[in-house]
C-alpha cells in the first residue's frame, strides 16, 4: 500500500524537527508497507472507528487504512499533548 497525507498532516510534518519528522516518516512507511502485520509503533485506537496511531517519541500520526484504493491516509500529525483533542 502507499501512504498519502492530508494537507494539514503534511504541513505539521514539515513543521516538526527534522530528526523527529524523518523517524516518524520512516515508521509511517513501514506501517503502510504492511498495515495488517504486527507493528510495535502502530496501535488501533478505540473510539475512533478504523483509526491507527503511529508513534515516535512524543509525536503521533493518526492514519486510516483505505482498502478500496489500497492506501494509508495520514490524517493528523502532532505532539501527543495535542493530537487526541
HTML snippet that shows the backbone in 3Dmol.js (N, CA, C, O; Angstrom):
<script src="https://3Dmol.org/build/3Dmol-min.js"></script>
<div id="view" style="width:600px;height:400px;position:relative"></div>
<script>
const pdb = `
ATOM      1  N   UNK A   1       0.839  -1.185   0.000  1.00  0.00           N
ATOM      2  CA  UNK A   1       0.000   0.000   0.000  1.00  0.00           C
ATOM      3  C   UNK A   1       0.878   1.239   0.000  1.00  0.00           C
ATOM      4  O   UNK A   1       2.044   1.195   0.392  1.00  0.00           O
ATOM      5  N   UNK A   2       0.311   2.317  -0.436  1.00  0.00           N
ATOM      6  CA  UNK A   2       1.064   3.571  -0.405  1.00  0.00           C
ATOM      7  C   UNK A   2       0.475   4.497   0.649  1.00  0.00           C
ATOM      8  O   UNK A   2      -0.666   4.315   1.076  1.00  0.00           O
ATOM      9  N   UNK A   3       1.231   5.460   1.056  1.00  0.00           N
ATOM     10  CA  UNK A   3       0.801   6.419   2.074  1.00  0.00           C
ATOM     11  C   UNK A   3       0.534   7.760   1.418  1.00  0.00           C
ATOM     12  O   UNK A   3       1.324   8.234   0.601  1.00  0.00           O
ATOM     13  N   UNK A   4      -0.589   8.369   1.785  1.00  0.00           N
ATOM     14  CA  UNK A   4      -0.904   9.725   1.346  1.00  0.00           C
ATOM     15  C   UNK A   4      -1.146  10.574   2.587  1.00  0.00           C
ATOM     16  O   UNK A   4      -1.503  10.056   3.645  1.00  0.00           O
ATOM     17  N   UNK A   5      -0.951  11.866   2.451  1.00  0.00           N
ATOM     18  CA  UNK A   5      -1.070  12.787   3.580  1.00  0.00           C
ATOM     19  C   UNK A   5      -2.113  13.845   3.266  1.00  0.00           C
ATOM     20  O   UNK A   5      -2.189  14.343   2.143  1.00  0.00           O
ATOM     21  N   UNK A   6      -2.920  14.186   4.271  1.00  0.00           N
ATOM     22  CA  UNK A   6      -3.811  15.324   4.117  1.00  0.00           C
ATOM     23  C   UNK A   6      -2.944  16.580   4.144  1.00  0.00           C
ATOM     24  O   UNK A   6      -1.825  16.539   4.654  1.00  0.00           O
ATOM     25  N   UNK A   7      -3.436  17.690   3.608  1.00  0.00           N
ATOM     26  CA  UNK A   7      -2.632  18.917   3.651  1.00  0.00           C
ATOM     27  C   UNK A   7      -2.233  19.332   5.073  1.00  0.00           C
ATOM     28  O   UNK A   7      -1.120  19.811   5.290  1.00  0.00           O
ATOM     29  N   UNK A   8      -3.129  19.152   6.025  1.00  0.00           N
ATOM     30  CA  UNK A   8      -2.809  19.518   7.416  1.00  0.00           C
ATOM     31  C   UNK A   8      -1.711  18.622   7.972  1.00  0.00           C
ATOM     32  O   UNK A   8      -0.825  19.099   8.681  1.00  0.00           O
ATOM     33  N   UNK A   9      -1.758  17.333   7.660  1.00  0.00           N
ATOM     34  CA  UNK A   9      -0.737  16.403   8.149  1.00  0.00           C
ATOM     35  C   UNK A   9       0.619  16.703   7.519  1.00  0.00           C
ATOM     36  O   UNK A   9       1.644  16.658   8.198  1.00  0.00           O
ATOM     37  N   UNK A  10       0.626  17.008   6.226  1.00  0.00           N
ATOM     38  CA  UNK A  10       1.881  17.329   5.549  1.00  0.00           C
ATOM     39  C   UNK A  10       2.496  18.605   6.113  1.00  0.00           C
ATOM     40  O   UNK A  10       3.713  18.691   6.277  1.00  0.00           O
ATOM     41  N   UNK A  11       1.660  19.592   6.410  1.00  0.00           N
ATOM     42  CA  UNK A  11       2.146  20.853   6.970  1.00  0.00           C
ATOM     43  C   UNK A  11       2.716  20.641   8.375  1.00  0.00           C
ATOM     44  O   UNK A  11       3.758  21.198   8.719  1.00  0.00           O
ATOM     45  N   UNK A  12       2.029  19.840   9.177  1.00  0.00           N
ATOM     46  CA  UNK A  12       2.503  19.558  10.542  1.00  0.00           C
ATOM     47  C   UNK A  12       3.795  18.751  10.511  1.00  0.00           C
ATOM     48  O   UNK A  12       4.685  18.979  11.329  1.00  0.00           O
ATOM     49  N   UNK A  13       3.907  17.811   9.577  1.00  0.00           N
ATOM     50  CA  UNK A  13       5.129  17.016   9.463  1.00  0.00           C
ATOM     51  C   UNK A  13       6.312  17.895   9.052  1.00  0.00           C
ATOM     52  O   UNK A  13       7.432  17.692   9.522  1.00  0.00           O
ATOM     53  N   UNK A  14       6.069  18.855   8.191  1.00  0.00           N
ATOM     54  CA  UNK A  14       7.130  19.764   7.764  1.00  0.00           C
ATOM     55  C   UNK A  14       7.565  20.708   8.887  1.00  0.00           C
ATOM     56  O   UNK A  14       8.709  21.161   8.907  1.00  0.00           O
ATOM     57  N   UNK A  15       6.659  21.005   9.818  1.00  0.00           N
ATOM     58  CA  UNK A  15       6.969  21.929  10.911  1.00  0.00           C
ATOM     59  C   UNK A  15       7.697  21.244  12.069  1.00  0.00           C
ATOM     60  O   UNK A  15       8.223  21.923  12.950  1.00  0.00           O
ATOM     61  N   UNK A  16       7.733  19.920  12.078  1.00  0.00           N
ATOM     62  CA  UNK A  16       8.400  19.178  13.154  1.00  0.00           C
ATOM     63  C   UNK A  16       9.912  19.306  13.027  1.00  0.00           C
ATOM     64  O   UNK A  16      10.421  19.647  11.960  1.00  0.00           O
ATOM     65  N   UNK A  17      10.629  19.033  14.110  1.00  0.00           N
ATOM     66  CA  UNK A  17      12.093  18.953  13.994  1.00  0.00           C
ATOM     67  C   UNK A  17      12.473  17.878  12.975  1.00  0.00           C
ATOM     68  O   UNK A  17      11.837  16.825  12.917  1.00  0.00           O
ATOM     69  N   UNK A  18      13.500  18.137  12.178  1.00  0.00           N
ATOM     70  CA  UNK A  18      13.858  17.249  11.066  1.00  0.00           C
ATOM     71  C   UNK A  18      14.151  15.822  11.505  1.00  0.00           C
ATOM     72  O   UNK A  18      13.736  14.870  10.844  1.00  0.00           O
ATOM     73  N   UNK A  19      14.857  15.672  12.603  1.00  0.00           N
ATOM     74  CA  UNK A  19      15.202  14.330  13.065  1.00  0.00           C
ATOM     75  C   UNK A  19      13.947  13.531  13.421  1.00  0.00           C
ATOM     76  O   UNK A  19      13.830  12.357  13.067  1.00  0.00           O
ATOM     77  N   UNK A  20      13.010  14.176  14.123  1.00  0.00           N
ATOM     78  CA  UNK A  20      11.775  13.510  14.513  1.00  0.00           C
ATOM     79  C   UNK A  20      10.869  13.251  13.309  1.00  0.00           C
ATOM     80  O   UNK A  20      10.251  12.191  13.213  1.00  0.00           O
ATOM     81  N   UNK A  21      10.789  14.214  12.394  1.00  0.00           N
ATOM     82  CA  UNK A  21       9.935  14.007  11.220  1.00  0.00           C
ATOM     83  C   UNK A  21      10.459  12.876  10.348  1.00  0.00           C
ATOM     84  O   UNK A  21       9.671  12.111   9.792  1.00  0.00           O
ATOM     85  N   UNK A  22      11.770  12.758  10.221  1.00  0.00           N
ATOM     86  CA  UNK A  22      12.342  11.667   9.423  1.00  0.00           C
ATOM     87  C   UNK A  22      12.061  10.313  10.073  1.00  0.00           C
ATOM     88  O   UNK A  22      11.732   9.351   9.379  1.00  0.00           O
ATOM     89  N   UNK A  23      12.186  10.231  11.385  1.00  0.00           N
ATOM     90  CA  UNK A  23      11.933   8.980  12.093  1.00  0.00           C
ATOM     91  C   UNK A  23      10.453   8.610  12.035  1.00  0.00           C
ATOM     92  O   UNK A  23      10.119   7.443  11.833  1.00  0.00           O
ATOM     93  N   UNK A  24       9.561   9.590  12.210  1.00  0.00           N
ATOM     94  CA  UNK A  24       8.127   9.316  12.133  1.00  0.00           C
ATOM     95  C   UNK A  24       7.737   8.912  10.715  1.00  0.00           C
ATOM     96  O   UNK A  24       6.919   8.012  10.527  1.00  0.00           O
ATOM     97  N   UNK A  25       8.309   9.565   9.735  1.00  0.00           N
ATOM     98  CA  UNK A  25       8.028   9.228   8.341  1.00  0.00           C
ATOM     99  C   UNK A  25       8.455   7.785   8.036  1.00  0.00           C
ATOM    100  O   UNK A  25       7.749   7.058   7.337  1.00  0.00           O
ATOM    101  N   UNK A  26       9.599   7.384   8.559  1.00  0.00           N
ATOM    102  CA  UNK A  26      10.080   6.016   8.362  1.00  0.00           C
ATOM    103  C   UNK A  26       9.094   5.017   8.962  1.00  0.00           C
ATOM    104  O   UNK A  26       8.798   3.993   8.347  1.00  0.00           O
ATOM    105  N   UNK A  27       8.587   5.309  10.154  1.00  0.00           N
ATOM    106  CA  UNK A  27       7.630   4.412  10.793  1.00  0.00           C
ATOM    107  C   UNK A  27       6.292   4.389  10.064  1.00  0.00           C
ATOM    108  O   UNK A  27       5.641   3.346  10.005  1.00  0.00           O
ATOM    109  N   UNK A  28       5.877   5.514   9.513  1.00  0.00           N
ATOM    110  CA  UNK A  28       4.646   5.557   8.720  1.00  0.00           C
ATOM    111  C   UNK A  28       4.802   4.695   7.475  1.00  0.00           C
ATOM    112  O   UNK A  28       3.889   3.948   7.122  1.00  0.00           O
ATOM    113  N   UNK A  29       5.932   4.788   6.815  1.00  0.00           N
ATOM    114  CA  UNK A  29       6.166   3.993   5.611  1.00  0.00           C
ATOM    115  C   UNK A  29       6.247   2.497   5.926  1.00  0.00           C
ATOM    116  O   UNK A  29       5.771   1.672   5.145  1.00  0.00           O
ATOM    117  N   UNK A  30       6.847   2.147   7.064  1.00  0.00           N
ATOM    118  CA  UNK A  30       6.881   0.740   7.469  1.00  0.00           C
ATOM    119  C   UNK A  30       5.468   0.230   7.732  1.00  0.00           C
ATOM    120  O   UNK A  30       5.138  -0.898   7.366  1.00  0.00           O
ATOM    121  N   UNK A  31       4.640   1.046   8.360  1.00  0.00           N
ATOM    122  CA  UNK A  31       3.259   0.660   8.610  1.00  0.00           C
ATOM    123  C   UNK A  31       2.493   0.534   7.306  1.00  0.00           C
ATOM    124  O   UNK A  31       1.727  -0.413   7.129  1.00  0.00           O
ATOM    125  N   UNK A  32       2.688   1.473   6.388  1.00  0.00           N
ATOM    126  CA  UNK A  32       1.970   1.442   5.115  1.00  0.00           C
ATOM    127  C   UNK A  32       2.369   0.240   4.267  1.00  0.00           C
ATOM    128  O   UNK A  32       1.550  -0.270   3.503  1.00  0.00           O
ATOM    129  N   UNK A  33       3.602  -0.216   4.388  1.00  0.00           N
ATOM    130  CA  UNK A  33       4.053  -1.373   3.614  1.00  0.00           C
ATOM    131  C   UNK A  33       3.302  -2.635   4.019  1.00  0.00           C
ATOM    132  O   UNK A  33       3.046  -3.492   3.174  1.00  0.00           O
ATOM    133  N   UNK A  34       2.947  -2.765   5.287  1.00  0.00           N
ATOM    134  CA  UNK A  34       2.230  -3.936   5.789  1.00  0.00           C
ATOM    135  C   UNK A  34       1.281  -3.503   6.910  1.00  0.00           C
ATOM    136  O   UNK A  34       1.577  -3.734   8.082  1.00  0.00           O
ATOM    137  N   UNK A  35       0.142  -2.877   6.573  1.00  0.00           N
ATOM    138  CA  UNK A  35      -0.719  -2.321   7.610  1.00  0.00           C
ATOM    139  C   UNK A  35      -1.429  -3.354   8.477  1.00  0.00           C
ATOM    140  O   UNK A  35      -1.930  -3.013   9.549  1.00  0.00           O
ATOM    141  N   UNK A  36      -1.484  -4.606   8.038  1.00  0.00           N
ATOM    142  CA  UNK A  36      -2.183  -5.620   8.818  1.00  0.00           C
ATOM    143  C   UNK A  36      -1.233  -6.559   9.547  1.00  0.00           C
ATOM    144  O   UNK A  36      -1.675  -7.491  10.219  1.00  0.00           O
ATOM    145  N   UNK A  37       0.053  -6.323   9.421  1.00  0.00           N
ATOM    146  CA  UNK A  37       1.066  -7.109  10.130  1.00  0.00           C
ATOM    147  C   UNK A  37       1.332  -6.456  11.494  1.00  0.00           C
ATOM    148  O   UNK A  37       1.118  -5.254  11.650  1.00  0.00           O
ATOM    149  N   UNK A  38       1.792  -7.230  12.476  1.00  0.00           N
ATOM    150  CA  UNK A  38       2.133  -6.629  13.772  1.00  0.00           C
ATOM    151  C   UNK A  38       3.232  -5.575  13.613  1.00  0.00           C
ATOM    152  O   UNK A  38       4.225  -5.794  12.918  1.00  0.00           O
ATOM    153  N   UNK A  39       3.037  -4.439  14.265  1.00  0.00           N
ATOM    154  CA  UNK A  39       3.994  -3.342  14.183  1.00  0.00           C
ATOM    155  C   UNK A  39       4.072  -2.701  15.570  1.00  0.00           C
ATOM    156  O   UNK A  39       3.053  -2.245  16.088  1.00  0.00           O
ATOM    157  N   UNK A  40       5.258  -2.656  16.180  1.00  0.00           N
ATOM    158  CA  UNK A  40       5.354  -2.109  17.540  1.00  0.00           C
ATOM    159  C   UNK A  40       5.057  -0.611  17.616  1.00  0.00           C
ATOM    160  O   UNK A  40       4.734  -0.115  18.695  1.00  0.00           O
ATOM    161  N   UNK A  41       5.155   0.117  16.516  1.00  0.00           N
ATOM    162  CA  UNK A  41       4.911   1.554  16.539  1.00  0.00           C
ATOM    163  C   UNK A  41       3.450   1.898  16.262  1.00  0.00           C
ATOM    164  O   UNK A  41       3.052   3.050  16.434  1.00  0.00           O
ATOM    165  N   UNK A  42       2.642   0.925  15.837  1.00  0.00           N
ATOM    166  CA  UNK A  42       1.253   1.185  15.459  1.00  0.00           C
ATOM    167  C   UNK A  42       0.296   0.536  16.442  1.00  0.00           C
ATOM    168  O   UNK A  42       0.548  -0.549  16.967  1.00  0.00           O
ATOM    169  N   UNK A  43      -0.826   1.240  16.680  1.00  0.00           N
ATOM    170  CA  UNK A  43      -1.838   0.714  17.585  1.00  0.00           C
ATOM    171  C   UNK A  43      -3.206   1.193  17.103  1.00  0.00           C
ATOM    172  O   UNK A  43      -3.375   2.366  16.770  1.00  0.00           O
ATOM    173  N   UNK A  44      -4.177   0.288  17.066  1.00  0.00           N
ATOM    174  CA  UNK A  44      -5.545   0.662  16.715  1.00  0.00           C
ATOM    175  C   UNK A  44      -6.133   1.481  17.855  1.00  0.00           C
ATOM    176  O   UNK A  44      -5.946   1.154  19.028  1.00  0.00           O
ATOM    177  N   UNK A  45      -6.842   2.546  17.504  1.00  0.00           N
ATOM    178  CA  UNK A  45      -7.412   3.433  18.511  1.00  0.00           C
ATOM    179  C   UNK A  45      -8.863   3.057  18.785  1.00  0.00           C
ATOM    180  O   UNK A  45      -9.650   2.883  17.854  1.00  0.00           O
ATOM    181  N   UNK A  46      -9.209   2.936  20.038  1.00  0.00           N
ATOM    182  CA  UNK A  46     -10.596   2.682  20.394  1.00  0.00           C
ATOM    183  C   UNK A  46     -11.339   4.004  20.388  1.00  0.00           C
ATOM    184  O   UNK A  46     -10.781   5.035  20.762  1.00  0.00           O
ATOM    185  N   UNK A  47     -12.575   3.980  19.972  1.00  0.00           N
ATOM    186  CA  UNK A  47     -13.369   5.202  19.927  1.00  0.00           C
ATOM    187  C   UNK A  47     -13.242   5.969  18.629  1.00  0.00           C
ATOM    188  O   UNK A  47     -14.063   6.841  18.346  1.00  0.00           O
ATOM    189  N   UNK A  48     -12.246   5.668  17.844  1.00  0.00           N
ATOM    190  CA  UNK A  48     -12.073   6.312  16.534  1.00  0.00           C
ATOM    191  C   UNK A  48     -12.129   5.183  15.504  1.00  0.00           C
ATOM    192  O   UNK A  48     -11.133   4.502  15.264  1.00  0.00           O
ATOM    193  N   UNK A  49     -13.271   4.998  14.916  1.00  0.00           N
ATOM    194  CA  UNK A  49     -13.544   3.861  14.063  1.00  0.00           C
ATOM    195  C   UNK A  49     -12.525   3.709  12.934  1.00  0.00           C
ATOM    196  O   UNK A  49     -12.475   4.529  12.017  1.00  0.00           O
ATOM    197  N   UNK A  50     -11.721   2.663  13.008  1.00  0.00           N
ATOM    198  CA  UNK A  50     -10.769   2.355  11.951  1.00  0.00           C
ATOM    199  C   UNK A  50      -9.481   3.156  11.978  1.00  0.00           C
ATOM    200  O   UNK A  50      -8.686   3.063  11.042  1.00  0.00           O
ATOM    201  N   UNK A  51      -9.252   3.935  13.017  1.00  0.00           N
ATOM    202  CA  UNK A  51      -8.050   4.764  13.082  1.00  0.00           C
ATOM    203  C   UNK A  51      -6.907   3.999  13.738  1.00  0.00           C
ATOM    204  O   UNK A  51      -7.112   3.168  14.623  1.00  0.00           O
ATOM    205  N   UNK A  52      -5.702   4.303  13.279  1.00  0.00           N
ATOM    206  CA  UNK A  52      -4.487   3.696  13.808  1.00  0.00           C
ATOM    207  C   UNK A  52      -3.526   4.829  14.130  1.00  0.00           C
ATOM    208  O   UNK A  52      -3.394   5.772  13.350  1.00  0.00           O
ATOM    209  N   UNK A  53      -2.855   4.744  15.271  1.00  0.00           N
ATOM    210  CA  UNK A  53      -1.839   5.749  15.566  1.00  0.00           C
ATOM    211  C   UNK A  53      -0.462   5.126  15.375  1.00  0.00           C
ATOM    212  O   UNK A  53      -0.215   3.980  15.750  1.00  0.00           O
ATOM    213  N   UNK A  54       0.409   5.903  14.791  1.00  0.00           N
ATOM    214  CA  UNK A  54       1.808   5.518  14.632  1.00  0.00           C
ATOM    215  C   UNK A  54       2.589   6.474  15.511  1.00  0.00           C
ATOM    216  O   UNK A  54       2.376   7.685  15.457  1.00  0.00           O
ATOM    217  N   UNK A  55       3.496   5.938  16.323  1.00  0.00           N
ATOM    218  CA  UNK A  55       4.145   6.741  17.346  1.00  0.00           C
ATOM    219  C   UNK A  55       5.658   6.759  17.175  1.00  0.00           C
ATOM    220  O   UNK A  55       6.277   5.763  16.802  1.00  0.00           O
ATOM    221  N   UNK A  56       6.230   7.923  17.458  1.00  0.00           N
ATOM    222  CA  UNK A  56       7.681   8.075  17.591  1.00  0.00           C
ATOM    223  C   UNK A  56       7.920   9.089  18.696  1.00  0.00           C
ATOM    224  O   UNK A  56       7.650  10.278  18.524  1.00  0.00           O
ATOM    225  N   UNK A  57       8.421   8.624  19.824  1.00  0.00           N
ATOM    226  CA  UNK A  57       8.666   9.523  20.957  1.00  0.00           C
ATOM    227  C   UNK A  57       7.395  10.214  21.389  1.00  0.00           C
ATOM    228  O   UNK A  57       6.410   9.551  21.712  1.00  0.00           O
ATOM    229  N   UNK A  58       7.397  11.534  21.401  1.00  0.00           N
ATOM    230  CA  UNK A  58       6.217  12.317  21.768  1.00  0.00           C
ATOM    231  C   UNK A  58       5.358  12.673  20.559  1.00  0.00           C
ATOM    232  O   UNK A  58       4.370  13.391  20.709  1.00  0.00           O
ATOM    233  N   UNK A  59       5.696  12.203  19.393  1.00  0.00           N
ATOM    234  CA  UNK A  59       4.986  12.547  18.165  1.00  0.00           C
ATOM    235  C   UNK A  59       4.073  11.414  17.739  1.00  0.00           C
ATOM    236  O   UNK A  59       4.417  10.240  17.878  1.00  0.00           O
ATOM    237  N   UNK A  60       2.895  11.776  17.214  1.00  0.00           N
ATOM    238  CA  UNK A  60       1.907  10.794  16.781  1.00  0.00           C
ATOM    239  C   UNK A  60       1.402  11.145  15.387  1.00  0.00           C
ATOM    240  O   UNK A  60       1.334  12.311  14.999  1.00  0.00           O
ATOM    241  N   UNK A  61       1.050  10.094  14.651  1.00  0.00           N
ATOM    242  CA  UNK A  61       0.374  10.251  13.362  1.00  0.00           C
ATOM    243  C   UNK A  61      -0.879   9.398  13.424  1.00  0.00           C
ATOM    244  O   UNK A  61      -0.808   8.217  13.763  1.00  0.00           O
ATOM    245  N   UNK A  62      -2.020   9.979  13.103  1.00  0.00           N
ATOM    246  CA  UNK A  62      -3.289   9.257  13.081  1.00  0.00           C
ATOM    247  C   UNK A  62      -3.578   8.911  11.623  1.00  0.00           C
ATOM    248  O   UNK A  62      -3.653   9.789  10.764  1.00  0.00           O
ATOM    249  N   UNK A  63      -3.741   7.613  11.363  1.00  0.00           N
ATOM    250  CA  UNK A  63      -3.898   7.104   9.999  1.00  0.00           C
ATOM    251  C   UNK A  63      -5.179   6.295   9.884  1.00  0.00           C
ATOM    252  O   UNK A  63      -5.709   5.791  10.874  1.00  0.00           O
ATOM    253  N   UNK A  64      -5.665   6.181   8.654  1.00  0.00           N
ATOM    254  CA  UNK A  64      -6.771   5.278   8.334  1.00  0.00           C
ATOM    255  C   UNK A  64      -6.371   4.476   7.106  1.00  0.00           C
ATOM    256  O   UNK A  64      -5.772   5.004   6.170  1.00  0.00           O
ATOM    257  N   UNK A  65      -6.712   3.191   7.124  1.00  0.00           N
ATOM    258  CA  UNK A  65      -6.409   2.310   6.002  1.00  0.00           C
ATOM    259  C   UNK A  65      -7.631   2.268   5.098  1.00  0.00           C
ATOM    260  O   UNK A  65      -8.727   1.925   5.539  1.00  0.00           O
ATOM    261  N   UNK A  66      -7.437   2.621   3.825  1.00  0.00           N
ATOM    262  CA  UNK A  66      -8.500   2.571   2.838  1.00  0.00           C
ATOM    263  C   UNK A  66      -8.247   1.368   1.946  1.00  0.00           C
ATOM    264  O   UNK A  66      -7.407   1.423   1.048  1.00  0.00           O
ATOM    265  N   UNK A  67      -8.963   0.291   2.188  1.00  0.00           N
ATOM    266  CA  UNK A  67      -8.745  -0.948   1.432  1.00  0.00           C
ATOM    267  C   UNK A  67      -9.194  -0.822  -0.018  1.00  0.00           C
ATOM    268  O   UNK A  67      -8.644  -1.489  -0.894  1.00  0.00           O
ATOM    269  N   UNK A  68     -10.181   0.019  -0.282  1.00  0.00           N
ATOM    270  CA  UNK A  68     -10.714   0.173  -1.635  1.00  0.00           C
ATOM    271  C   UNK A  68      -9.674   0.651  -2.632  1.00  0.00           C
ATOM    272  O   UNK A  68      -9.600   0.142  -3.751  1.00  0.00           O
ATOM    273  N   UNK A  69      -8.882   1.612  -2.237  1.00  0.00           N
ATOM    274  CA  UNK A  69      -7.853   2.146  -3.139  1.00  0.00           C
ATOM    275  C   UNK A  69      -6.447   1.778  -2.682  1.00  0.00           C
ATOM    276  O   UNK A  69      -5.457   2.292  -3.202  1.00  0.00           O
ATOM    277  N   UNK A  70      -6.374   0.858  -1.677  1.00  0.00           N
ATOM    278  CA  UNK A  70      -5.105   0.368  -1.149  1.00  0.00           C
ATOM    279  C   UNK A  70      -4.154   1.500  -0.766  1.00  0.00           C
ATOM    280  O   UNK A  70      -3.035   1.604  -1.270  1.00  0.00           O
ATOM    281  N   UNK A  71      -4.634   2.332   0.132  1.00  0.00           N
ATOM    282  CA  UNK A  71      -3.875   3.496   0.570  1.00  0.00           C
ATOM    283  C   UNK A  71      -4.003   3.668   2.074  1.00  0.00           C
ATOM    284  O   UNK A  71      -5.060   3.406   2.648  1.00  0.00           O
ATOM    285  N   UNK A  72      -2.938   4.104   2.702  1.00  0.00           N
ATOM    286  CA  UNK A  72      -2.966   4.522   4.098  1.00  0.00           C
ATOM    287  C   UNK A  72      -2.990   6.045   4.086  1.00  0.00           C
ATOM    288  O   UNK A  72      -2.063   6.681   3.586  1.00  0.00           O
ATOM    289  N   UNK A  73      -4.049   6.625   4.635  1.00  0.00           N
ATOM    290  CA  UNK A  73      -4.208   8.081   4.647  1.00  0.00           C
ATOM    291  C   UNK A  73      -3.787   8.600   6.013  1.00  0.00           C
ATOM    292  O   UNK A  73      -4.384   8.241   7.028  1.00  0.00           O
ATOM    293  N   UNK A  74      -2.776   9.432   6.042  1.00  0.00           N
ATOM    294  CA  UNK A  74      -2.315  10.066   7.289  1.00  0.00           C
ATOM    295  C   UNK A  74      -3.130  11.348   7.440  1.00  0.00           C
ATOM    296  O   UNK A  74      -2.978  12.295   6.669  1.00  0.00           O
ATOM    297  N   UNK A  75      -3.998  11.356   8.449  1.00  0.00           N
ATOM    298  CA  UNK A  75      -4.917  12.479   8.634  1.00  0.00           C
ATOM    299  C   UNK A  75      -4.377  13.576   9.528  1.00  0.00           C
ATOM    300  O   UNK A  75      -4.554  14.760   9.238  1.00  0.00           O
ATOM    301  N   UNK A  76      -3.713  13.191  10.623  1.00  0.00           N
ATOM    302  CA  UNK A  76      -3.208  14.171  11.584  1.00  0.00           C
ATOM    303  C   UNK A  76      -1.803  13.790  12.024  1.00  0.00           C
ATOM    304  O   UNK A  76      -1.474  12.609  12.140  1.00  0.00           O
ATOM    305  N   UNK A  77      -0.984  14.800  12.266  1.00  0.00           N
ATOM    306  CA  UNK A  77       0.354  14.621  12.823  1.00  0.00           C
ATOM    307  C   UNK A  77       0.524  15.688  13.885  1.00  0.00           C
ATOM    308  O   UNK A  77       0.205  16.856  13.663  1.00  0.00           O
ATOM    309  N   UNK A  78       1.029  15.281  15.039  1.00  0.00           N
ATOM    310  CA  UNK A  78       1.248  16.273  16.085  1.00  0.00           C
ATOM    311  C   UNK A  78       1.838  15.668  17.343  1.00  0.00           C
ATOM    312  O   UNK A  78       2.090  14.467  17.430  1.00  0.00           O
ATOM    313  N   UNK A  79       2.048  16.538  18.308  1.00  0.00           N
ATOM    314  CA  UNK A  79       2.581  16.140  19.600  1.00  0.00           C
ATOM    315  C   UNK A  79       1.491  15.397  20.373  1.00  0.00           C
ATOM    316  O   UNK A  79       0.305  15.685  20.214  1.00  0.00           O
ATOM    317  N   UNK A  80       1.888  14.464  21.189  1.00  0.00           N
ATOM    318  CA  UNK A  80       0.922  13.642  21.926  1.00  0.00           C
ATOM    319  C   UNK A  80       0.041  14.466  22.842  1.00  0.00           C
ATOM    320  O   UNK A  80      -1.066  14.037  23.168  1.00  0.00           O
ATOM    321  N   UNK A  81       0.498  15.646  23.272  1.00  0.00           N
ATOM    322  CA  UNK A  81      -0.298  16.505  24.153  1.00  0.00           C
ATOM    323  C   UNK A  81      -1.505  17.093  23.414  1.00  0.00           C
ATOM    324  O   UNK A  81      -2.522  17.406  24.034  1.00  0.00           O
ATOM    325  N   UNK A  82      -1.392  17.241  22.102  1.00  0.00           N
ATOM    326  CA  UNK A  82      -2.429  17.940  21.343  1.00  0.00           C
ATOM    327  C   UNK A  82      -3.180  17.054  20.357  1.00  0.00           C
ATOM    328  O   UNK A  82      -4.291  17.404  19.959  1.00  0.00           O
ATOM    329  N   UNK A  83      -2.624  15.934  19.954  1.00  0.00           N
ATOM    330  CA  UNK A  83      -3.169  15.172  18.834  1.00  0.00           C
ATOM    331  C   UNK A  83      -4.533  14.552  19.136  1.00  0.00           C
ATOM    332  O   UNK A  83      -5.348  14.414  18.224  1.00  0.00           O
ATOM    333  N   UNK A  84      -4.806  14.179  20.373  1.00  0.00           N
ATOM    334  CA  UNK A  84      -6.042  13.470  20.697  1.00  0.00           C
ATOM    335  C   UNK A  84      -7.190  14.393  21.058  1.00  0.00           C
ATOM    336  O   UNK A  84      -8.271  13.905  21.388  1.00  0.00           O
ATOM    337  N   UNK A  85      -7.009  15.678  21.012  1.00  0.00           N
ATOM    338  CA  UNK A  85      -8.078  16.635  21.364  1.00  0.00           C
ATOM    339  C   UNK A  85      -9.037  16.829  20.227  1.00  0.00           C
ATOM    340  O   UNK A  85      -9.992  17.596  20.349  1.00  0.00           O
TER     341      UNK A  85
END
`;
const viewer = $3Dmol.createViewer("view");
viewer.addModel(pdb, "pdb");
viewer.setStyle({}, {cartoon: {color: "spectrum"}});
viewer.zoomTo();
viewer.render();
</script>
